[in-house]
């Protein structure tokens, strides 16, 4: 279904998605208990709105993660030593309207809704149907609703960067500098949000390069104009990132010290349990529920059969229509590469540590399933498997605090 931009269509989609979001939030939260790590974006706000938090001088104290980017003036730029407070800024308006733990989960679902809108524009599909399919994609939706690693914001930016790269390509006839500028800012914002985004950076840059030059419908761009856009992208990402990384802590250490620590932990032989986050659908909830540590489940293998069937069928349908099928292979490959980079890090043990591979898998499925009419059937079965796993978790004891 082709998207339209009429005001009535926009309002209808917004009302429909809002109702689906609130219904999902209510049903989800009645069955899934809270987990401490999903409130990291609340840390900076708690220090600002509840002054007695300053009495805490132990773990997660209000001044522990401050940085001084401008001389001796310290600012609350982090919520944890490796997590930035940009997600706190985005959460602030919602927190002002609804000071409830449920509003943190609502923010994650709003990121998911934003992704549905982006995917709808990328594939000219009905945004409402895409949103329902994302909600049924259990580990993906679960990680957004219980965002224990602040990765929902990063996943949204990955899709937004791909969309801006495609718009940049379409503007090659009369290049618009705002797209490389926005891509650069998005890269900075993602790294500020969490250091682990560096693991997805190779795949992001490869995807942008592919969107600009390798796609069959890519027009030729004069070298001078491309270099100008590339310079704008680099400066818009590098300047604020340099300012952030050179900021000093209260302890006298620059922020880039933690990037060095992260780099020193890679590569390392991955734990076998890391692979279960793709082979066992329910394992994504392991921080909330006592999920058995299984290397795989038959449901997970059946799900991957459906995913691979959808990718192959989509590629065949694209070729029959004489359209380009390589995006399916490219984005599936980028998903695998990103997962391996994350898996070979010594600190990877939780679902959110490998989650940044999922957006590329969603993009691969989007390219494949946009090609033929039975895409709803494949994704309906796909979501059915994951939703069944989510319902099974309701009967699983909560994880120990």
Phi, psi and omega in degrees: 000131181279138180281151174236161183246018179294147180303322181294321178293319179297316180294320179296315179297318181297316180294318181295313181293323178297316180295317179296323180295312182294322178295315179296319180299318181292311180296318182295314186286341175288340184248337187249117180289164180283155178229135190306319187292344181283000182246028181296328179289349180277344188301307182296326180288323178298320179292328182279320188263344180232088189302334182293348175296340179294343178289341179283113180248012180257223182296141180059037176290161187293330182263355187297326186250014178290151178230154180243089180282340183237079178074238185257007180273113182270137182233150180282072185271354180225153172256342174207175186296335181241009181238126180278164183267011178297327177292333175292321177296321179288330180281339187305309180301319179292323178296321178297324181280327187213093182275078183216150175302332180292335180292331176294320176291326177298322179300317178298321179289329176293324173299318179296320177295321177298321178296322178298320178294319179295315179296324177298322178286325180293321187247007179053050183239168180289117183296327180294317180293320178299319181296318178298319179294321177294321177296328180278349180277089199308302184293328180291310179292322181299316181292333176285318181287322177245076188279083183283354182229014184048043181262347180297319178297317181292320178298321178295319180292327177301313180291326178293321178297318178297319179297315179295323177298320179291323176292323176299317178297318181292339181265012183300329178299317174228080190303137179250121186288349183291333182290311174297328177295315180293322178297317178299316178296322179294321177297316178297314182299323180292319179291322176298319182299318179196136183300329185297346179298338177302332179292332179269353184298317177302317180292322179298310181296321177296320180294319178296316179298319179296315180299325184281323192233329188272337179296144186296329182267016180286118176286161180280137180246130176305140186304318182298317180293321179295316180297324177296314178296321178296321178294320178297317178300312183296317183291317182294336176268319189283321184297305178295329179292320177298319179297319181291313185291331180274358179294145184259146173275174173296335182277359178087011179255142175285157184295329182296349176302322181285333174295322177295321177297314179299318181294327182290344180267010179228139359272159175214151181296125186291148174287138179303333182292340181296324185289343182291341180291349173247345184251349176232105186304326184279350185292341179296346181258020190292338178280346182253320181242160177277078181278130179302142181277084181251140180293331178195167171229158178296327176297320179295319178293321177296323178296317179293330173298318178293317181297311180295324177297319179295319180295316181292314181297321178295319179297318178297317180296321178297318181292323178296327178274007181059038176250169184282125179260351185296333178303327179298311180293318183298309185286329174294319177297320178294326175297315180295317180297315180297319178298317181294320177299317180289320183294328182274013174267138186297334184271359183281116177213346184246165181302316184290346177285337179248006190293331185294352173282337185293317181303324178292325176294320177297320179294322177297315178296323179298316177297320183289313189279346175285353187270340184218158192289340184270018181298327180293326179296312180297311182288334175295316176295318179302309179294328178298318177300313184289322180293324176298322176296320180296319178294325178296326181295334180299338180260011181259137180299146176296153178290154178293146180291000000 
